Amino acid sequence: MAECAFLIVRCALAGSQYHGLAEVGARMAPGDRLELLREPENRHDPAAVRVLWQGRQIGYLPRALNPPLAAALDAGIALHARVSALRLAATPWERVELAVYAPL
């Protein structure tokens, strides 16, 4: 059965240079499902949303997008994401683009 969801935002993956993207990036593909987890105890951003691929943290949603998405996750809305593009870019924050979806 097809998944029913609507696109909320497309964005670059933040912080990937500090997490596991270097080890798993070559195995990722557009369309791969990503897990979004709230991280309210994050000392840099209490609205932080962690991004995982196959259970491994690869980065975060960009800080500028966090408040409404964190509020949705805190309210129990089952947001999810997918890899929408992979690029061979010199800068880590341009390598992975993800799309965040909410259920219909």
Rosetta blueprint (number, residue, H / E / L):
1 M L
2 A L
3 E L
4 C L
5 A E
6 F E
7 L E
8 I E
9 V E
10 R E
11 C E
12 A E
13 L L
14 A E
15 G L
16 S H
17 Q H
18 Y H
19 H L
20 G L
21 L H
22 A H
23 E H
24 V H
25 G H
26 A H
27 R H
28 M L
29 A L
30 P L
31 G L
32 D L
33 R E
34 L E
35 E E
36 L E
37 L E
38 R E
39 E L
40 P L
41 E L
42 N L
43 R L
44 H L
45 D L
46 P L
47 A L
48 A L
49 V E
50 R E
51 V E
52 L E
53 W E
54 Q L
55 G L
56 R E
57 Q E
58 I E
59 G E
60 Y E
61 L L
62 P L
63 R H
64 A H
65 L H
66 N H
67 P H
68 P H
69 L H
70 A H
71 A H
72 A H
73 L H
74 D H
75 A L
76 G L
77 I L
78 A L
79 L L
80 H E
81 A E
82 R E
83 V E
84 S E
85 A E
86 L E
87 R L
88 L L
89 A L
90 A L
91 T L
92 P H
93 W H
94 E H
95 R L
96 V E
97 E E
98 L E
99 A E
100 V E
101 Y E
102 A E
103 P E
104 L L
